[in-house]
Amino acid sequence: MRNLALVAWGLSVLAVGGWLRFSDLERQPFHADEAATGAQSLADRLEGKGYEFDPSHRHGPLLTVIAESWCRAKGETSWEALNERTLREIVAVCGLMAAFGSLALGLGWIRALVAASLAATSPLLVYYSRLFIHEPVFLVFAIPALAGAIFFLKGSRLWLGASLFGIGVGLMAATRETVVISLIAWTVAGVLCLLRQGELKAITTKLWKPVLLAAGLALALICWFYTEGGKQPSGFLGFFKTYFDYETGEGHDKAFYYYLQLLAWPKLIVARWWTEGAILLFALCVYLDRSKTAVASLGRFLFEAGIVHLLVFSLFSYKVPWLPSLAWLHVCFAAGAGGATLIQKFSGWGRWVVVAGLVAVTGWHGVQAQRAAIRLAADGRNPYAYVPTSRDVTGLGKWLSEVKAVVPDTDNRPIAVIGEEYWPLPWYLRGVGEAGYWAALPEGGAEFPILIIMPTAYEEVSISLQETHTYIPRGLRDEFPVMVAIRNDIWEAYQER
């Protein structure tokens, strides 16, 4: 009966976590990062243009490597053919697999299932498992690396641990450059763990050969993916250059406590309370078990690794809400261990109160996740929605096609996009025809039939076009309106059609 109950529990969590990640995937407008750092590079692969790593702006190639096979299997082999749901299905699978990664870490069934329940319903992890970005792929490859690190801490099966750690780290690095923060966090938490056990010297002296194997495997995978299997040798050095050349852009500087406020501090927004603070409280319960058992040590290691992740990310002024996803996954896993420890500390009614508390927290997080990721996914007031794309832009392509239908055949100039920060506009202009992008109004710009003007260029351009064009406001991103300028003769013809 116990085994059947555990299986039923696991399947229920799988069903809820899957529904939260796969339901209405195409409903949310495509985010700028999905289009610019994911879909654009993927389209180059699909169309045979190849892939070239850009250490100043793009992340690693593994997201598009995985997506390429799935898109080809579904017959989507060009920029115009790509579909939001197809792309997001890939990351949703990875996000769900990462949530159940606790089952592979030796926590024990009860702890692992509590951890999986919390990770599967975490609003942060759900929200960013539904966007075509690198984080969910990064998380799923962190699981074998974390499993390898745990073998290192136990001082057993070191060669298996080295293989898992090296492969996991290599695939993480092939996904995004923040792998170095994970290495720092695991090292710090691992040293603390071994110091508590009094085994730091005994285990570390056995690790140098396995660590060399892990480093070799990781470097081999980095080389393979960043050089496109040896086709672009400069890609290998490009991976290391990204730590010096990466451009974070403006407008992302936030206070040190931003991530703690986002995840744990209660917030009343859109008439709803938002917080995942209970996960942090349950995670702290790993310190209630002061024994030196492997399971107790593992719970503390996971919590401390998660906290170090958060602290390192918090030290950088550049902050976006998806960056601490792996940190929060660690905390969810630690909360599974802490919640089980708390259950063991009580008996009778006290134990049932703790169980009811865990069930209530999981349910409340699931409700928050549904609101954040589905109902309010594109609402700028949603604390998890970061510069969301306006729903207004989803119909822009169809409307522009109707306007273009009245443009004389002799006027074959493209739609002109003027200004900067225009993503994800190229995604929504697919199928409308040729589009050109300029930082400022080009010579003869007043003759263009249709222009889309970004706020950065509006003041300058509006003077030049005020006599020749009619302005129609449209939304692009949250609090980022754009102006569609339509030449007066075209606008009149469109209204009379």
C-alpha positions as CSV (number, residue, x, y, z in Angstrom):
1,M,0.0,0.0,0.0
2,R,2.9,2.4,0.8
3,N,4.4,1.8,-2.6
4,L,1.1,2.3,-4.4
5,A,0.6,5.6,-2.4
6,L,4.0,6.8,-3.4
7,V,3.4,6.0,-7.1
8,A,0.0,7.7,-7.0
9,W,1.6,10.7,-5.4
10,G,4.3,10.9,-8.0
11,L,1.8,10.5,-10.9
12,S,-0.4,13.3,-9.4
13,V,2.6,15.7,-9.1
14,L,3.6,14.8,-12.7
15,A,0.1,15.5,-14.0
16,V,-0.2,18.8,-12.2
17,G,3.3,19.9,-13.1
18,G,2.7,18.9,-16.7
19,W,-0.6,20.7,-16.9
20,L,1.0,23.9,-15.5
21,R,3.8,23.8,-18.1
22,F,1.9,22.6,-21.2
23,S,-1.5,24.2,-20.9
24,D,-2.2,27.0,-23.4
25,L,1.5,27.3,-24.3
26,E,0.8,29.5,-27.3
27,R,-1.4,31.9,-25.3
28,Q,1.4,34.2,-24.1
29,P,2.9,36.5,-26.7
30,F,6.4,35.7,-27.7
31,H,8.9,37.4,-25.5
32,A,11.8,39.5,-26.9
33,D,14.4,37.0,-25.5
34,E,12.6,34.1,-27.0
35,A,12.8,35.6,-30.4
36,A,16.2,37.3,-30.3
37,T,18.3,34.8,-28.4
38,G,16.5,31.6,-29.3
39,A,14.3,31.5,-32.4
40,Q,16.6,33.7,-34.5
41,S,19.6,31.4,-34.0
42,L,17.5,28.4,-34.5
43,A,16.1,29.7,-37.8
44,D,19.7,30.1,-39.0
45,R,20.4,26.4,-38.3
46,L,17.1,25.3,-39.9
47,E,17.8,27.3,-43.1
48,G,21.3,26.1,-43.5
49,K,23.0,29.3,-42.5
50,G,24.9,27.6,-39.7
51,Y,25.5,28.8,-36.2
52,E,28.2,31.3,-35.0
53,F,28.6,31.9,-31.3
54,D,28.6,35.6,-30.3
55,P,30.4,36.0,-26.9
56,S,29.1,39.5,-26.5
57,H,25.4,38.8,-26.6
58,R,24.2,35.3,-27.3
59,H,24.2,32.3,-24.9
60,G,25.4,28.8,-25.7
61,P,24.2,26.7,-28.7
62,L,22.7,23.7,-27.0
63,L,19.1,25.2,-26.8
64,T,19.0,25.5,-30.6
65,V,20.8,22.1,-31.1
66,I,18.0,20.4,-29.2
67,A,15.2,22.5,-30.8
68,E,16.5,21.9,-34.3
69,S,15.7,18.1,-34.2
70,W,12.2,18.7,-32.7
71,C,11.3,21.4,-35.2
72,R,12.5,19.3,-38.2
73,A,10.4,16.4,-36.9
74,K,7.3,18.7,-36.9
75,G,8.1,20.1,-40.4
76,E,9.0,23.6,-39.2
77,T,12.2,24.3,-41.1
78,S,12.3,28.1,-41.6
79,W,11.9,31.4,-39.7
80,E,8.4,31.8,-41.1
81,A,7.3,28.2,-40.2
82,L,8.4,28.3,-36.6
83,N,5.5,28.0,-34.1
84,E,5.4,29.2,-30.5
85,R,4.0,26.0,-29.1
86,T,6.5,23.8,-30.8
87,L,9.4,25.8,-29.4
88,R,8.0,26.0,-25.9
89,E,7.2,22.3,-25.8
90,I,10.9,21.6,-25.7
91,V,11.6,23.8,-22.7
92,A,8.5,22.6,-20.9
93,V,9.7,19.0,-21.1
94,C,13.1,20.1,-19.7
95,G,11.5,22.1,-16.9
96,L,9.3,19.1,-15.9
97,M,12.3,16.8,-15.9
98,A,14.3,19.2,-13.8
99,A,11.5,19.4,-11.2
100,F,11.7,15.6,-10.8
101,G,15.5,15.6,-10.7
102,S,15.2,15.2,-6.9
103,L,14.5,11.5,-7.6
104,A,18.0,11.1,-8.8
105,L,19.9,12.6,-5.9
106,G,19.6,10.0,-3.2
107,L,17.2,12.0,-1.0
108,G,14.9,9.0,-0.4
109,W,11.4,8.6,-1.8
110,I,9.5,10.8,0.7
111,R,12.0,13.7,0.6
112,A,12.3,13.4,-3.2
113,L,8.6,13.5,-3.8
114,V,8.0,16.5,-1.4
115,A,10.9,18.2,-3.3
116,A,9.4,17.4,-6.7
117,S,6.0,18.6,-5.5
118,L,7.4,22.0,-4.5
119,A,9.5,22.3,-7.7
120,A,6.7,21.2,-10.0
121,T,4.4,24.0,-8.6
122,S,6.9,26.7,-8.0
123,P,5.6,29.8,-9.8
124,L,9.1,30.9,-10.8
125,L,10.0,27.5,-12.2
126,V,6.7,27.0,-13.9
127,Y,6.7,30.5,-15.5
128,Y,10.2,30.2,-17.0
129,S,9.6,26.6,-18.1
130,R,7.0,28.0,-20.6
131,L,9.3,30.3,-22.5
132,F,11.8,29.4,-25.2
133,I,14.9,30.4,-23.2
134,H,18.0,28.7,-22.1
135,E,17.1,28.3,-18.4
136,P,15.0,25.1,-18.4
137,V,17.6,23.3,-20.5
138,F,20.3,24.6,-18.1
139,L,18.4,23.2,-15.2
140,V,17.9,19.7,-16.6
141,F,21.6,19.3,-17.3
142,A,22.4,20.5,-13.8
143,I,20.8,17.3,-12.4
144,P,23.6,14.9,-13.6
145,A,26.2,17.4,-12.5
146,L,24.6,17.7,-9.1
147,A,24.4,13.9,-8.8
148,G,28.1,13.7,-9.6
149,A,28.9,16.3,-7.0
150,I,27.0,14.2,-4.4
151,F,29.1,11.1,-5.3
152,F,32.2,13.3,-4.7
153,L,30.9,14.3,-1.2
154,K,30.2,10.7,-0.3
155,G,33.6,9.6,-1.4
156,S,32.1,6.6,-3.3
157,R,31.8,5.7,-6.9
158,L,34.2,8.5,-7.7
159,W,34.7,7.6,-11.4
160,L,30.9,7.5,-12.0
161,G,30.6,10.8,-10.1
162,A,33.3,12.3,-12.3
163,S,31.6,11.2,-15.5
164,L,28.3,12.5,-14.4
165,F,29.7,15.8,-13.1
166,G,31.9,16.4,-16.2
167,I,29.1,15.6,-18.7
168,G,26.6,17.7,-16.7
169,V,28.9,20.7,-16.4
170,G,29.9,20.4,-20.0
171,L,26.3,20.4,-21.2
172,M,25.4,23.3,-18.8
173,A,28.3,25.3,-20.2
174,A,27.1,24.5,-23.7
175,T,23.8,26.0,-22.7
176,R,24.8,29.2,-20.9
177,E,27.9,30.8,-19.4
178,T,26.5,31.1,-15.8
179,V,27.8,27.5,-15.2
180,V,30.8,29.1,-13.4
181,I,28.4,30.4,-10.7
182,S,27.2,26.8,-10.1
183,L,30.7,25.6,-9.8
184,I,31.4,28.2,-7.2
185,A,28.2,27.4,-5.3
186,W,28.8,23.6,-5.3
187,T,32.4,24.0,-4.2
188,V,31.6,26.3,-1.3
189,A,28.7,24.1,-0.2
190,G,30.7,21.0,-0.6
191,V,33.6,22.3,1.5
192,L,31.1,23.2,4.3
193,C,29.6,19.8,4.1
194,L,32.9,18.0,4.3
195,L,34.1,20.2,7.2
196,R,31.0,19.4,9.2
197,Q,31.7,15.7,8.6
198,G,35.4,16.0,9.4
199,E,36.2,14.4,6.1
200,L,37.5,17.3,4.0
201,K,41.1,16.1,3.8
202,A,40.3,12.4,3.5
203,I,37.9,12.9,0.5
204,T,39.7,15.7,-1.3
205,T,42.9,13.8,-1.5
206,K,41.0,11.1,-3.4
207,L,39.4,13.6,-5.8
208,W,42.2,15.0,-8.0
209,K,42.2,12.2,-10.6
210,P,38.3,12.1,-10.9
211,V,38.3,15.9,-11.0
212,L,40.7,15.8,-13.9
213,L,38.4,13.3,-15.7
214,A,35.4,15.6,-15.1
215,A,37.3,18.6,-16.3
216,G,38.4,16.8,-19.5
217,L,34.9,15.7,-20.3
218,A,33.5,19.2,-19.7
219,L,36.1,20.8,-21.9
220,A,35.5,18.2,-24.6
221,L,31.8,19.0,-24.7
222,I,32.4,22.7,-24.6
223,C,34.8,22.4,-27.5
224,W,32.4,20.2,-29.5
225,F,29.3,22.3,-29.2
226,Y,30.9,25.8,-29.4
227,T,33.0,24.8,-32.4
228,E,30.0,23.1,-34.1
229,G,31.8,19.8,-34.1
230,G,35.1,21.4,-35.2
231,K,33.7,23.5,-38.0
232,Q,34.3,26.8,-36.2
233,P,37.5,26.5,-34.1
234,S,37.2,30.1,-32.8
235,G,34.0,29.1,-30.9
236,F,36.0,27.3,-28.2
237,L,37.9,30.5,-27.2
238,G,34.7,32.4,-27.7
239,F,33.1,30.6,-24.8
240,F,35.8,31.9,-22.4
241,K,35.7,35.4,-24.0
242,T,32.0,35.7,-23.1
243,Y,33.1,36.3,-19.4
244,F,34.9,39.5,-20.6
245,D,32.8,40.6,-23.6
246,Y,29.2,39.9,-22.7
247,E,27.0,43.0,-23.0
248,T,24.2,43.0,-20.4
249,G,22.3,46.0,-21.8
250,E,20.7,48.9,-20.0
251,G,17.7,48.9,-17.7
252,H,18.4,45.7,-15.7
253,D,20.2,47.2,-12.7
254,K,18.4,46.3,-9.4
255,A,19.0,46.3,-5.7
256,F,21.0,43.5,-3.9
257,Y,17.8,42.1,-2.3
258,Y,15.8,41.9,-5.6
259,Y,15.7,38.1,-5.8
260,L,14.8,37.7,-2.2
261,Q,12.0,40.2,-2.6
262,L,10.8,38.5,-5.8
263,L,10.7,35.0,-4.4
264,A,10.1,35.2,-0.6
265,W,8.7,38.6,0.4
266,P,4.8,38.6,0.3
267,K,3.4,41.1,-2.3
268,L,-0.2,42.1,-2.8
269,I,-0.5,42.7,-6.5
270,V,-3.5,42.6,-8.8
271,A,-5.6,41.8,-5.7
272,R,-3.5,38.6,-5.2
273,W,-0.8,37.7,-2.7
274,W,2.4,36.4,-4.3
275,T,5.2,34.7,-2.4
276,E,7.2,31.5,-2.4
277,G,8.6,32.2,1.1
278,A,7.2,28.9,2.5
279,I,9.7,27.0,0.4
280,L,12.5,28.9,2.1
281,L,11.1,28.2,5.5
282,F,10.8,24.5,4.9
283,A,14.3,24.5,3.4
284,L,15.7,26.0,6.7
285,C,14.3,22.9,8.5
286,V,17.2,20.9,7.1
287,Y,19.1,22.2,10.2
288,L,16.7,20.6,12.6
289,D,18.4,17.3,11.8
290,R,21.8,17.6,13.4
291,S,22.9,14.1,12.7
292,K,25.8,13.3,10.3
293,T,23.8,10.9,8.2
294,A,24.2,11.1,4.4
295,V,20.6,12.3,3.9
296,A,20.9,15.0,6.5
297,S,24.2,16.2,5.0
298,L,22.7,16.2,1.5
299,G,19.8,18.4,2.6
300,R,22.1,21.0,4.1
301,F,24.4,20.8,1.0
302,L,21.5,21.5,-1.3
303,F,20.2,24.4,0.8
304,E,23.7,26.0,1.1
305,A,24.4,25.5,-2.6
306,G,21.1,27.3,-3.4
307,I,21.9,30.2,-1.1
308,V,25.4,30.7,-2.5
309,H,23.9,30.7,-6.0
310,L,21.5,33.4,-4.9
311,L,24.1,35.4,-3.1
312,V,26.5,35.4,-6.1
313,F,23.7,36.5,-8.5
314,S,22.7,39.2,-6.0
315,L,26.2,40.7,-6.1
316,F,25.7,41.6,-9.7
317,S,23.7,44.8,-10.4
318,Y,22.4,43.1,-13.6
319,K,19.3,41.1,-12.5
320,V,16.5,39.4,-14.4
321,P,14.1,37.1,-12.7
322,W,14.9,33.8,-14.6
323,L,18.6,33.9,-13.5
324,P,18.0,32.4,-10.0
325,S,16.0,29.4,-11.4
326,L,18.7,26.9,-10.6
327,A,19.3,28.4,-7.2
328,W,15.6,28.1,-6.5
329,L,15.5,24.5,-7.7
330,H,18.2,23.7,-5.1
331,V,16.1,25.4,-2.4
332,C,13.0,23.4,-3.5
333,F,15.0,20.2,-3.2
334,A,16.3,21.3,0.2
335,A,12.7,22.1,1.2
336,G,11.8,18.5,0.4
337,A,14.4,17.3,2.8
338,G,13.5,19.9,5.4
339,G,9.8,19.2,5.2
340,A,10.4,15.5,5.7
341,T,12.6,16.3,8.7
342,L,9.9,18.4,10.2
343,I,7.4,15.6,9.8
344,Q,9.8,13.3,11.7
345,K,10.1,15.7,14.6
346,F,6.4,15.4,15.4
347,S,4.0,12.6,16.1
348,G,0.3,12.2,16.2
349,W,-1.7,15.4,15.3
350,G,1.5,17.4,15.1
351,R,2.7,15.3,12.2
352,W,-0.6,15.7,10.4
353,V,-0.5,19.4,10.8
354,V,2.9,19.5,9.1
355,V,1.6,17.3,6.3
356,A,-1.4,19.5,5.9
357,G,0.9,22.5,5.8
358,L,3.0,21.0,3.0
359,V,-0.1,20.1,1.0
360,A,-1.5,23.6,1.5
361,V,1.8,25.3,0.4
362,T,2.0,23.1,-2.7
363,G,-1.6,23.9,-3.6
364,W,-1.2,27.6,-3.0
365,H,1.9,27.7,-5.2
366,G,0.1,25.8,-7.9
367,V,-2.7,28.5,-7.8
368,Q,0.0,31.2,-8.0
369,A,1.7,29.4,-10.9
370,Q,-1.5,29.1,-12.9
371,R,-2.2,32.8,-12.4
372,A,1.4,33.8,-13.2
373,A,2.1,31.6,-16.1
374,I,-1.3,31.3,-17.8
375,R,-3.9,33.9,-16.7
376,L,-1.6,36.9,-16.2
377,A,1.4,35.7,-18.2
378,A,1.5,39.0,-20.2
379,D,0.5,41.4,-17.5
380,G,3.2,43.7,-16.5
381,R,1.9,43.7,-12.9
382,N,2.7,40.0,-12.6
383,P,5.9,39.9,-10.5
384,Y,7.2,37.0,-12.7
385,A,6.5,38.7,-16.0
386,Y,9.6,40.6,-17.0
387,V,9.1,43.2,-19.8
388,P,6.3,41.1,-21.3
389,T,5.2,41.4,-24.9
390,S,2.0,43.3,-25.4
391,R,-1.0,41.3,-26.6
392,D,-1.6,44.2,-29.0
393,V,1.4,43.1,-31.1
394,T,0.0,39.6,-31.9
395,G,-2.4,41.1,-34.4
396,L,0.0,43.5,-35.9
397,G,1.2,41.3,-38.8
398,K,-2.4,40.6,-40.0
399,W,-3.3,44.3,-39.8
400,L,-0.2,45.4,-41.7
401,S,-0.9,42.8,-44.4
402,E,-4.3,44.4,-44.9
403,V,-2.7,47.8,-45.1
404,K,0.0,46.6,-47.5
405,A,-2.7,45.2,-49.8
406,V,-3.6,48.8,-50.9
407,V,0.0,49.8,-51.5
408,P,0.6,50.3,-55.3
409,D,2.5,47.4,-56.9
410,T,5.2,49.9,-58.1
411,D,6.0,50.8,-54.5
412,N,8.1,47.8,-53.4
413,R,9.9,49.4,-50.5
414,P,10.0,47.3,-47.2
415,I,8.3,48.1,-44.0
416,A,10.8,50.4,-42.2
417,V,11.5,49.8,-38.5
418,I,13.2,52.9,-37.1
419,G,15.0,52.9,-33.7
420,E,16.4,50.4,-31.3
421,E,15.1,47.7,-28.9
422,Y,12.6,46.4,-31.4
423,W,12.5,42.7,-30.4
424,P,10.2,40.7,-30.7
425,L,8.9,42.8,-33.6
426,P,10.7,40.7,-36.3
427,W,8.9,37.6,-35.0
428,Y,5.5,39.3,-35.6
429,L,6.5,40.7,-39.0
430,R,7.0,37.2,-40.4
431,G,4.9,36.7,-43.5
432,V,4.1,40.4,-43.9
433,G,6.9,40.9,-46.5
434,E,10.3,42.5,-46.4
435,A,11.3,44.6,-43.4
436,G,14.3,46.8,-43.0
437,Y,15.8,48.0,-39.7
438,W,17.5,51.4,-39.2
439,A,18.7,53.2,-36.1
440,A,17.6,56.5,-37.6
441,L,15.4,57.6,-40.5
442,P,17.3,56.9,-43.7
443,E,17.5,59.3,-46.6
444,G,14.2,59.4,-48.5
445,G,12.4,57.9,-45.4
446,A,9.3,60.1,-46.0
447,E,8.6,58.0,-49.1
448,F,8.2,54.7,-47.2
449,P,4.6,53.5,-47.3
450,I,4.8,52.1,-43.7
451,L,7.2,52.8,-40.9
452,I,7.2,51.4,-37.3
453,I,8.9,53.9,-35.0
454,M,10.4,52.9,-31.7
455,P,10.2,55.3,-28.7
456,T,14.0,55.9,-29.0
457,A,13.5,57.5,-32.4
458,Y,10.1,59.0,-32.3
459,E,11.0,62.6,-31.4
460,E,13.3,62.9,-34.3
461,V,11.3,61.0,-36.9
462,S,7.9,62.5,-36.0
463,I,9.1,65.9,-37.2
464,S,10.2,64.5,-40.6
465,L,7.0,62.6,-41.2
466,Q,4.3,64.9,-39.6
467,E,3.1,66.2,-43.0
468,T,3.3,63.0,-45.0
469,H,2.2,60.2,-42.6
470,T,-0.6,59.3,-40.3
471,Y,0.4,57.9,-36.9
472,I,-1.3,54.9,-35.3
473,P,-0.2,53.9,-31.8
474,R,0.4,50.2,-31.0
475,G,1.8,48.3,-28.1
476,L,5.0,46.3,-28.4
477,R,6.1,45.5,-24.8
478,D,4.9,46.5,-21.4
479,E,5.1,50.3,-21.1
480,F,6.8,50.4,-24.5
481,P,4.4,51.8,-27.2
482,V,5.4,52.2,-30.8
483,M,4.0,54.3,-33.6
484,V,3.0,52.9,-36.9
485,A,3.4,55.7,-39.5
486,I,1.3,55.1,-42.7
487,R,1.8,57.4,-45.7
488,N,-1.3,59.5,-46.1
489,D,-2.3,58.3,-49.5
490,I,-2.0,54.6,-48.3
491,W,-4.0,55.4,-45.2
492,E,-6.8,57.0,-47.2
493,A,-6.9,54.1,-49.6
494,Y,-7.0,51.7,-46.7
495,Q,-10.0,53.5,-45.1
496,E,-11.9,53.5,-48.4
497,R,-11.2,49.9,-49.3
